[in-house]
Structures are given as C-alpha cells and as structure tokens.
Amino acid sequence: MRYTVELTPSAARRLKKLDPAARARIRGTIELLHDNPRPPAATQLVGGGGEWRVRTGDYRVIYDIDDHIVRILVVAIGHRKDIYRRR
C-alpha cells in the first residue's frame, strides 16, 4: 500500500530554505516514506502525540502517520540542534 505524503506549510517553508544538497537528501528520505512509513531507522517520539522521526544526516524529519486514510503528514523539518525546541 502506497501512502500519500503531505507537508505542512511550515515544513514546506523550512525545506525551501535548506541548501540544495540537504534538500535533495531530505526529499529522497520523504520519497522512501511513501512505501514504508516505519523504516528501521525511524523512531517514535516519546511524550508527543505519536509522531515519528527519521534522521537524514544532521537533519530530522518529524511526521505523523494516519493509517486510516493512508497518509503521512510531515510536521517539521530542521537541523538536529534545534528541531525539538520549535515544537
């Protein structure tokens, strides 16, 4: 089953601001989530609303999985040093 992936407006803005190399790596990671929303490298965040995190170099992609409508919502994208402070 192939999931649809949507980005929140804030996540889309953060993705646009990244340098081209980091942007390409993150887009590749997001593309992989279409087929497997829970890859072995992903971790479910503790203390949140059930969000998941996947690492891409020094950047993190925080996303929410909705299995009922087969959708992944990317909530936040950012550098590892400040991604968790914004939330």
CNS distance restraints for C-alpha pairs under 8 A (distance, minus, plus):
assign (resid   1 and name CA) (resid  35 and name CA) 6.88 0.50 0.50
assign (resid   2 and name CA) (resid  34 and name CA) 5.47 0.50 0.50
assign (resid   2 and name CA) (resid  35 and name CA) 5.11 0.50 0.50
assign (resid   2 and name CA) (resid  36 and name CA) 7.97 0.50 0.50
assign (resid   2 and name CA) (resid  70 and name CA) 7.48 0.50 0.50
assign (resid   3 and name CA) (resid  33 and name CA) 7.56 0.50 0.50
assign (resid   3 and name CA) (resid  34 and name CA) 4.77 0.50 0.50
assign (resid   3 and name CA) (resid  35 and name CA) 6.39 0.50 0.50
assign (resid   3 and name CA) (resid  37 and name CA) 7.65 0.50 0.50
assign (resid   3 and name CA) (resid  70 and name CA) 4.99 0.50 0.50
assign (resid   3 and name CA) (resid  71 and name CA) 5.18 0.50 0.50
assign (resid   3 and name CA) (resid  72 and name CA) 6.59 0.50 0.50
assign (resid   4 and name CA) (resid  34 and name CA) 6.20 0.50 0.50
assign (resid   4 and name CA) (resid  70 and name CA) 6.52 0.50 0.50
assign (resid   4 and name CA) (resid  71 and name CA) 4.81 0.50 0.50
assign (resid   4 and name CA) (resid  72 and name CA) 6.10 0.50 0.50
assign (resid   5 and name CA) (resid  30 and name CA) 7.69 0.50 0.50
assign (resid   5 and name CA) (resid  33 and name CA) 7.76 0.50 0.50
assign (resid   5 and name CA) (resid  34 and name CA) 6.62 0.50 0.50
assign (resid   5 and name CA) (resid  71 and name CA) 5.89 0.50 0.50
assign (resid   5 and name CA) (resid  72 and name CA) 4.71 0.50 0.50
assign (resid   5 and name CA) (resid  73 and name CA) 5.92 0.50 0.50
assign (resid   5 and name CA) (resid  74 and name CA) 7.24 0.50 0.50
assign (resid   6 and name CA) (resid  71 and name CA) 7.50 0.50 0.50
assign (resid   6 and name CA) (resid  72 and name CA) 6.23 0.50 0.50
assign (resid   6 and name CA) (resid  73 and name CA) 4.92 0.50 0.50
assign (resid   6 and name CA) (resid  74 and name CA) 6.12 0.50 0.50
assign (resid   7 and name CA) (resid  11 and name CA) 5.86 0.50 0.50
assign (resid   7 and name CA) (resid  12 and name CA) 5.87 0.50 0.50
assign (resid   7 and name CA) (resid  73 and name CA) 5.71 0.50 0.50
assign (resid   7 and name CA) (resid  74 and name CA) 4.70 0.50 0.50
assign (resid   7 and name CA) (resid  75 and name CA) 6.54 0.50 0.50
assign (resid   8 and name CA) (resid  12 and name CA) 6.24 0.50 0.50
assign (resid   8 and name CA) (resid  73 and name CA) 7.03 0.50 0.50
assign (resid   8 and name CA) (resid  74 and name CA) 6.23 0.50 0.50
assign (resid   8 and name CA) (resid  75 and name CA) 5.69 0.50 0.50
assign (resid   8 and name CA) (resid  76 and name CA) 7.69 0.50 0.50
assign (resid   9 and name CA) (resid  13 and name CA) 6.24 0.50 0.50
assign (resid  10 and name CA) (resid  14 and name CA) 6.27 0.50 0.50
assign (resid  10 and name CA) (resid  75 and name CA) 7.72 0.50 0.50
assign (resid  10 and name CA) (resid  76 and name CA) 7.13 0.50 0.50
assign (resid  11 and name CA) (resid  15 and name CA) 6.16 0.50 0.50
assign (resid  11 and name CA) (resid  74 and name CA) 6.78 0.50 0.50
assign (resid  11 and name CA) (resid  75 and name CA) 5.97 0.50 0.50
assign (resid  11 and name CA) (resid  76 and name CA) 4.85 0.50 0.50
assign (resid  11 and name CA) (resid  77 and name CA) 5.56 0.50 0.50
assign (resid  12 and name CA) (resid  16 and name CA) 6.32 0.50 0.50
assign (resid  13 and name CA) (resid  17 and name CA) 6.47 0.50 0.50
assign (resid  14 and name CA) (resid  18 and name CA) 6.68 0.50 0.50
assign (resid  14 and name CA) (resid  76 and name CA) 7.92 0.50 0.50
assign (resid  14 and name CA) (resid  77 and name CA) 6.29 0.50 0.50
assign (resid  14 and name CA) (resid  78 and name CA) 6.96 0.50 0.50
assign (resid  15 and name CA) (resid  23 and name CA) 6.26 0.50 0.50
assign (resid  15 and name CA) (resid  77 and name CA) 6.67 0.50 0.50
assign (resid  16 and name CA) (resid  23 and name CA) 7.46 0.50 0.50
assign (resid  18 and name CA) (resid  22 and name CA) 6.31 0.50 0.50
assign (resid  18 and name CA) (resid  23 and name CA) 5.76 0.50 0.50
assign (resid  19 and name CA) (resid  23 and name CA) 6.08 0.50 0.50
assign (resid  20 and name CA) (resid  24 and name CA) 6.10 0.50 0.50
assign (resid  21 and name CA) (resid  25 and name CA) 6.41 0.50 0.50
assign (resid  22 and name CA) (resid  26 and name CA) 6.16 0.50 0.50
assign (resid  23 and name CA) (resid  27 and name CA) 6.08 0.50 0.50
assign (resid  24 and name CA) (resid  28 and name CA) 6.17 0.50 0.50
assign (resid  25 and name CA) (resid  29 and name CA) 6.33 0.50 0.50
assign (resid  25 and name CA) (resid  56 and name CA) 6.95 0.50 0.50
assign (resid  26 and name CA) (resid  30 and name CA) 6.17 0.50 0.50
assign (resid  26 and name CA) (resid  56 and name CA) 6.43 0.50 0.50
assign (resid  26 and name CA) (resid  59 and name CA) 7.95 0.50 0.50
assign (resid  26 and name CA) (resid  61 and name CA) 7.73 0.50 0.50
assign (resid  27 and name CA) (resid  31 and name CA) 6.12 0.50 0.50
assign (resid  28 and name CA) (resid  32 and name CA) 6.42 0.50 0.50
assign (resid  29 and name CA) (resid  33 and name CA) 6.66 0.50 0.50
assign (resid  29 and name CA) (resid  56 and name CA) 7.19 0.50 0.50
assign (resid  30 and name CA) (resid  34 and name CA) 7.19 0.50 0.50
assign (resid  32 and name CA) (resid  36 and name CA) 6.58 0.50 0.50
assign (resid  32 and name CA) (resid  37 and name CA) 7.87 0.50 0.50
assign (resid  33 and name CA) (resid  37 and name CA) 4.58 0.50 0.50
assign (resid  33 and name CA) (resid  38 and name CA) 7.49 0.50 0.50
assign (resid  33 and name CA) (resid  39 and name CA) 7.66 0.50 0.50
assign (resid  33 and name CA) (resid  72 and name CA) 7.99 0.50 0.50
assign (resid  37 and name CA) (resid  65 and name CA) 7.20 0.50 0.50
assign (resid  37 and name CA) (resid  72 and name CA) 7.44 0.50 0.50
assign (resid  38 and name CA) (resid  42 and name CA) 5.96 0.50 0.50
assign (resid  41 and name CA) (resid  54 and name CA) 6.31 0.50 0.50
assign (resid  41 and name CA) (resid  55 and name CA) 7.29 0.50 0.50
assign (resid  42 and name CA) (resid  52 and name CA) 6.60 0.50 0.50
assign (resid  42 and name CA) (resid  53 and name CA) 5.52 0.50 0.50
assign (resid  42 and name CA) (resid  54 and name CA) 4.55 0.50 0.50
assign (resid  42 and name CA) (resid  55 and name CA) 7.29 0.50 0.50
assign (resid  43 and name CA) (resid  52 and name CA) 5.59 0.50 0.50
assign (resid  43 and name CA) (resid  53 and name CA) 5.28 0.50 0.50
assign (resid  43 and name CA) (resid  54 and name CA) 6.55 0.50 0.50
assign (resid  44 and name CA) (resid  50 and name CA) 6.52 0.50 0.50
assign (resid  44 and name CA) (resid  51 and name CA) 5.94 0.50 0.50
assign (resid  44 and name CA) (resid  52 and name CA) 4.25 0.50 0.50
assign (resid  44 and name CA) (resid  53 and name CA) 6.18 0.50 0.50
assign (resid  45 and name CA) (resid  50 and name CA) 6.40 0.50 0.50
assign (resid  45 and name CA) (resid  51 and name CA) 5.67 0.50 0.50
assign (resid  45 and name CA) (resid  52 and name CA) 5.56 0.50 0.50
assign (resid  45 and name CA) (resid  53 and name CA) 6.65 0.50 0.50
assign (resid  46 and name CA) (resid  50 and name CA) 7.48 0.50 0.50
assign (resid  50 and name CA) (resid  64 and name CA) 7.00 0.50 0.50
assign (resid  51 and name CA) (resid  62 and name CA) 6.61 0.50 0.50
assign (resid  51 and name CA) (resid  63 and name CA) 5.57 0.50 0.50
assign (resid  51 and name CA) (resid  64 and name CA) 4.74 0.50 0.50
assign (resid  51 and name CA) (resid  65 and name CA) 7.30 0.50 0.50
assign (resid  52 and name CA) (resid  62 and name CA) 5.68 0.50 0.50
assign (resid  52 and name CA) (resid  63 and name CA) 5.30 0.50 0.50
assign (resid  52 and name CA) (resid  64 and name CA) 6.11 0.50 0.50
assign (resid  52 and name CA) (resid  65 and name CA) 7.77 0.50 0.50
assign (resid  53 and name CA) (resid  60 and name CA) 6.59 0.50 0.50
assign (resid  53 and name CA) (resid  61 and name CA) 5.64 0.50 0.50
assign (resid  53 and name CA) (resid  62 and name CA) 4.61 0.50 0.50
assign (resid  53 and name CA) (resid  63 and name CA) 6.41 0.50 0.50
assign (resid  54 and name CA) (resid  60 and name CA) 5.84 0.50 0.50
assign (resid  54 and name CA) (resid  61 and name CA) 5.40 0.50 0.50
assign (resid  54 and name CA) (resid  62 and name CA) 6.77 0.50 0.50
assign (resid  55 and name CA) (resid  59 and name CA) 6.11 0.50 0.50
assign (resid  55 and name CA) (resid  60 and name CA) 4.77 0.50 0.50
assign (resid  55 and name CA) (resid  61 and name CA) 6.57 0.50 0.50
assign (resid  56 and name CA) (resid  60 and name CA) 5.92 0.50 0.50
assign (resid  56 and name CA) (resid  61 and name CA) 7.59 0.50 0.50
assign (resid  58 and name CA) (resid  79 and name CA) 5.84 0.50 0.50
assign (resid  58 and name CA) (resid  80 and name CA) 5.65 0.50 0.50
assign (resid  59 and name CA) (resid  77 and name CA) 7.17 0.50 0.50
assign (resid  59 and name CA) (resid  78 and name CA) 5.43 0.50 0.50
assign (resid  59 and name CA) (resid  79 and name CA) 4.31 0.50 0.50
assign (resid  59 and name CA) (resid  80 and name CA) 5.24 0.50 0.50
assign (resid  60 and name CA) (resid  77 and name CA) 5.81 0.50 0.50
assign (resid  60 and name CA) (resid  78 and name CA) 5.63 0.50 0.50
assign (resid  60 and name CA) (resid  79 and name CA) 6.20 0.50 0.50
assign (resid  60 and name CA) (resid  80 and name CA) 5.91 0.50 0.50
assign (resid  60 and name CA) (resid  83 and name CA) 7.12 0.50 0.50
assign (resid  61 and name CA) (resid  74 and name CA) 7.06 0.50 0.50
assign (resid  61 and name CA) (resid  75 and name CA) 7.80 0.50 0.50
assign (resid  61 and name CA) (resid  76 and name CA) 5.99 0.50 0.50
assign (resid  61 and name CA) (resid  77 and name CA) 4.72 0.50 0.50
assign (resid  61 and name CA) (resid  78 and name CA) 6.93 0.50 0.50
assign (resid  62 and name CA) (resid  74 and name CA) 6.00 0.50 0.50
assign (resid  62 and name CA) (resid  75 and name CA) 5.60 0.50 0.50
assign (resid  62 and name CA) (resid  76 and name CA) 5.06 0.50 0.50
assign (resid  62 and name CA) (resid  77 and name CA) 6.34 0.50 0.50
assign (resid  63 and name CA) (resid  72 and name CA) 6.65 0.50 0.50
assign (resid  63 and name CA) (resid  73 and name CA) 5.46 0.50 0.50
assign (resid  63 and name CA) (resid  74 and name CA) 4.15 0.50 0.50
assign (resid  63 and name CA) (resid  75 and name CA) 5.13 0.50 0.50
assign (resid  63 and name CA) (resid  76 and name CA) 6.94 0.50 0.50
assign (resid  64 and name CA) (resid  72 and name CA) 5.71 0.50 0.50
assign (resid  64 and name CA) (resid  73 and name CA) 5.15 0.50 0.50
assign (resid  64 and name CA) (resid  74 and name CA) 6.40 0.50 0.50
assign (resid  64 and name CA) (resid  75 and name CA) 6.99 0.50 0.50
assign (resid  65 and name CA) (resid  70 and name CA) 7.79 0.50 0.50
assign (resid  65 and name CA) (resid  71 and name CA) 6.19 0.50 0.50
assign (resid  65 and name CA) (resid  72 and name CA) 4.68 0.50 0.50
assign (resid  65 and name CA) (resid  73 and name CA) 6.52 0.50 0.50
assign (resid  66 and name CA) (resid  70 and name CA) 5.84 0.50 0.50
assign (resid  66 and name CA) (resid  71 and name CA) 5.24 0.50 0.50
assign (resid  66 and name CA) (resid  72 and name CA) 6.17 0.50 0.50
assign (resid  66 and name CA) (resid  73 and name CA) 7.97 0.50 0.50
assign (resid  67 and name CA) (resid  71 and name CA) 6.57 0.50 0.50
assign (resid  76 and name CA) (resid  83 and name CA) 7.49 0.50 0.50
assign (resid  77 and name CA) (resid  83 and name CA) 7.06 0.50 0.50
assign (resid  78 and name CA) (resid  82 and name CA) 7.05 0.50 0.50
assign (resid  78 and name CA) (resid  83 and name CA) 5.14 0.50 0.50
assign (resid  79 and name CA) (resid  83 and name CA) 5.79 0.50 0.50
assign (resid  80 and name CA) (resid  84 and name CA) 7.63 0.50 0.50
assign (resid  82 and name CA) (resid  86 and name CA) 6.79 0.50 0.50
assign (resid  83 and name CA) (resid  87 and name CA) 7.28 0.50 0.50
